[in-house]
Structure formats: structure tokens, C-alpha cells
Amino acid sequence: MLKTILMGSCVFVQGTYVRQLENGKILVRVGNRLFQGQPVS
């Protein structure tokens, strides 16, 4: 499932959902890299 996250104030990343973290952020995978950020609805 594709998810979009917000990293910082204006950087968006879209990738494959990995898991939700305890702090409310989520992890997404783009290629072999993992990114964490706030989910965008």
C-alpha cells in the first residue's frame, strides 16, 4: 500500500507502507531506503 509522509516542513515522500512507530510517525520504503515522517491524509 502506498503512503505519503511529510518530512520537515515541505518535503513529501511517497513509498510502500512498512509500519507505524510509537511516536505517531510511519515508516515507508522507497527502493532499499526507509523514511519516517508524519502521515498525510
Beta strands, then each sheet from edge to edge (+ up, - down):
strand 1: 2-7
strand 2: 11-20
strand 3: 26-30
strand 4: 33-39
sheet 1: 1+ 2- 3+ 4- 1+
end
